[in-house]
Amino acid sequence: MADAIFVDSDARPTALVGRLLNASCRFFAICAGIMLILMALMSLTSIVGRSLFDKPILGDYELVQIMSAIAVTMSLPFCQMIRGHIIVDFFTVGLPRKVNRVFDVFASLILAVAAFAFTWRIGIGMFDLRENGDASMLLNVPTWWGYAPMVLSFFLLGCTALYTAWVDLTGDRA
C-alpha cells in the first residue's frame, strides 16, 4: 500500500518563519470561524425577526455576502498550512513518495503564484472601489472594506504555499 498523506492538523514548525506563518494562519482561521458564527447568529436573528415581528435585519443579505467572502478567504492559509486542501490522487496514489513530493512542491508553487496574483488584482480592485466611493445598496457600507481582509488572506496564502513548498522540497520543518 502506498504511503498515505494525512492532514497535519498539529503543524508546529520549529523555526521562526514557520512559527510566525503558523500562528498567523491559525489567527486568520479563528477570525473566520468567529465571523461565521456571527453571520449565523445575524441570519437567525433576521429570520426570526422577519417571521415573528415582520422586522428583519436591514441589509442582512449584503452582510452575509461580504462576511462569507471574507471568512472563506481567511480560512485558506490555515488549510494550506495543515495540508487540508483536497488532493485528487487517483493517478498518483501508486507512485513512489518522492514523485508525489515533487507533485506537492509543484502544486504549492502554482498555488503561491495564483495567491499572489489574486492579492495583486484584488488589491487593485480594492483601491479602485475606494476611489470610486462604491458602497452597498441598503447599508451604504463601503465595498472596499470587504476586500481588505481578502488581500491580506491571499497574501498569507501565498506565503504559506511557498513555505509548504520549501518544507516538501527540503524535508525541513523550518
N, C-alpha and C positions, 0 to 999 in steps of 0.2 A: 504494500500500500504506500502511496506517495506521502511525503511529508505534508501535513495539513497546516494551513496558515490560519491562525486564530486571531480574533480581535484582542489587542493588547490593552485592555481597559485599565491596567495598572502601569501604564507607561510612566516610568520615573527616570528620566535622563540624569546623568551624573554631572556633566559639565555645565557651566554657567549658561551658555546659549540654549542648550536643550531644556534646562530647568526654567529659564525665562519664557521660552516658547510654550512649554507645557503649562506653566501657570497662567499665561495669557489665554491659551486655548480653553483651559478649564474655566477661567473667569468669564470669557465670552459665552461658553455653553451654559453656565449658571444664569447669566443675564438673559439668554434666550429662553431658558426654562421659566424664569420669573415672568418674562414678557408673555409667554404662552398661558401661564396661569392667570395673569391679569386680563388677558384677552378673553379667556374662557369666562371669568367672572363678569366682565363687562357684557359679554354676549348673553349670559344667563340673566343678568340684571335687565338688559334691554328686552329680552324675550318675555320675562315676567312682567315688566312694566308695560309692554305692548299688549299682552294678553289680558292682564287683570285691570290695568288702570288707563289703558289707551295712551300711555306715556312712555314711548321708547326713548332710549338714549339718542340724542341728536347726533348724527354722523357716525353711528356705530359701524356701518359698513366701511366708511373711509378709514376709521381707526384700525379695523380688522385687516384691511388691505396693507396698510403701512406696517403694522406690527407683525403680520405674517411674513412679509418680505424680510424684515429685519431679523426676526427670530430664525428663519431658515438660514440666512447667510451667516449669522453669528454662530450657528451650530457646525458649519462646515470645517473650520480649522480643527476643532476637537475631534471630529470624525476622522480627519486625516491623521492626526497625532496618534490615535489609538488603532489605526488601520481598520476603521469601521465601514469604509465605503464598500459597496457591493462589487465583488470581483466575479466576472464570468470566466470561470477557468475550465470550461468543458473541454477545450482542446489542449490545455496546458497541464492538467492535473497529473498526467503520467510522465511529465518531463522532469529531468533532474532539478534539484533545488537551486543549483547555480543558474540554470537557464531561467527559472521562474524569478530569481532575484534580479536578473538583467531586465526582465519584463517589468518588474516592480519599480526599478530605478527609472526606466523609460517612462512608465505611466506617471510617476511622481513628477518627473521633469516636464511632461506635457501638461499636467495639472498646474504646475508652477507658472508656466508660460501663460496658460489660459487665465489663471487667477490674477496675474499681474496685468494682463490685457484688460480684464474686467475692471480692475482697480483704476486703470488709466481712463477707460471710456466712461465708467460711472462717475468718476471724479470730474471729468469734463462736463458731463450731463448735469451733475450737481451744481457746478458753478454757473452754467447756463440758466438753470432753473432759478437760482438765486438772483442772478442779474435781471431776469425777466419778471421776477416777482410772482411766479406761478404759485398758486395755493389751491387747497382742496375746496370743493364746491360749497359744502354746508358749513364746515367749521372754519374755513379760511386759514387752515394750517399751512405754512409754507412747505411746499412739496420737497424742497431740498433737505429738510430736516431728516426725512426718512432715508435719504441717500448717504448721509454722513456715516452712520454706523456700518452701512454696507461697504463703503470704500475701505474702512478700517478692517472689516471682516475679510474681504477678498485679499487685502494686503497681507494680513496674518495668515490666510490660507496659502498664499504663495510662498511665504517664508517657511511655513510648516512643511509644505510639499518639498521645498529644497532641502530642509532638514531631514525628512524621511528618506529622500533620495540619497543623501550623504550617509545616513545610517545603513541603508541597504547596500550601498556601494562599499563601505569600509567595514561594516560589521561592528562599528564603534557606536556606543550609545551616548556620544558626546552631547 
